[in-house]
Amino acid sequence: MFKRGSCVAGRVRSFVRLMRPVNCVMMGFAVFVGAVLASPQFFGDWWFRVVYGFLTGFCLTAASMALNDYYDRAIDAINEPSRPIPSGAVSVREALGVVVVLAALGFVFAYLASFVCLGVAVFAWIILVGYVTVGKRSGLAGNFLVAACVSLPFIYGSVAVTDQVQLNVLLFSSMAFLSNIGREVTKGIVDVKGDSAEGVKTVAVRYGEKKAAVVASLFYLSAVALTPIPLVLDLVSFWFIPIVLITDVGLIVCSVLLLKDYSRENARRIKKLVLLLFLVGLLAFLAGVVR
């Protein structure tokens, strides 16, 4: 009985790893942040839309992670053999089942929020499927597609509570877009061996790890360059400043470290750190609505 329970627990952990719950929660939280930025007083009338929005972001992100692992199974067998599919912990058929169920749930939650939200969710899903199936092998163009999917939850949150995209939300979405392009280029350095074997034309594969580090750093610094604009336009309060400085300094440091050492190991560390800095950036804009 103990062994059977352990086996079940192991299977559950494998499916959880397939969905990458941290990423899912972050995308759901991004919808919440977009809603707060667009309308800090949304709780009176539109709170249920935000709840549905969080669930939409969570489910579609989980579905996209599973779909990505399905298409990346040959590459992961080289780069990340311990991932659920190449390790055999989750079968290909099971992974596709997870994709279908979670994507369907995501669209249902989006429809419950509003028809416009459903439109945004479908648009995001089309971009992501295009990235996974075709765009990923195109290199930088694919990086743009996945970064668009990361920035769209903020747009979704704004649309959920105001039926339009507010300027402060658009600015933050742009920062998220740029920083995530940098992160995807950095990820290409980590995966260069497997990507090269599978013909994926990332910046690192086509031009080498050093040039990829330069490109990634330029996108990180471009995101930093946008951070004064919300202050200049008086779109955020003073409380935005100390928190966003953590993100800005962190991205600058990441750029310097990556340029000095563009090895696979260091690029992996930078990729993980940028994800944390992205979360801090979310908190900065959230604090910025407090006046």
Steps between C-alpha positions, in 0.01 A plus 500: 500500500782739583670435169176547310434829677851614423447412134179703485671792672783480249255505209327804644833679539584419138175655373555804720850539356352474151270795572761714681261643764728792590472632144124441507452692823711785365286526188183492707646764728590706190130514412429623853771767472365613163155539655632693801707730280204570273246551780614479866132514611387204290401286800152646522375393159754295315673279756347184351654585160840524663454161667405347166793684345743352750365151428522566124864605528583204724333236281622628163854538632494146639367373167770689312774357722379146432469572127849644495641190671318280249663675204835532680522137606786420257696811599434440870631145461837670438479818706265401786469118510341514846192688369173299537461391136857400405545328838187291435316628808223642277408342167453701180129414495455612860677830427265571210203416723622757751524760222145441376338500845682807632456704181127424499471609863691819424260593220197425717630731774576770241146476360357529852697824543380661176489440127779756453716310751434181306624677188824603675546146635449342157741751344763416763451127445537535121827689548628239741407202284663677206814543706515140618424342164677734256644815654740336743728381221517851356712628789452866587157518334391217726637684801273793407200268489556346842570844651168619359326215681666606826389863464142428390368404848542862608299609199241238591473637854448854375235391250323293767423803718492794255437342158808685370878511543613772741828686432678385817409140419631543146830635634550214741405249233771652282757460778393141555522441125857631472637330810349167398653519154833539680420200718409286199827592326683408822313170508634438150852508643401233752342280233749561220617138476156346464367787287790461258437127471130559425554790258350769724646828374538693824733799522749284689493228234527737204747755635657343809454536874694827527279686253192345660614643834530844339152478347345381827667782693372760253145384558546500880636855489220610265247387760688697766496810276118500499461511879525882539208560260219409746655743749534781246137453393387481866345159448646352820569618854827540689472142629576377152856635515677295772358169379557554129859601579557143617388373161699762309822443692449124479457507122806721461705264715367200307605666175853566627538148639371343180736705285794399720405132514268361232554136592203262513513481880505876551229557238280252688551697823424830324185355346369398842595832660323700229181310575522614864575858393195488278289417806654794688405721204140382534504601867648840412212591271252365753651721770490791257119520511514589872491878536 
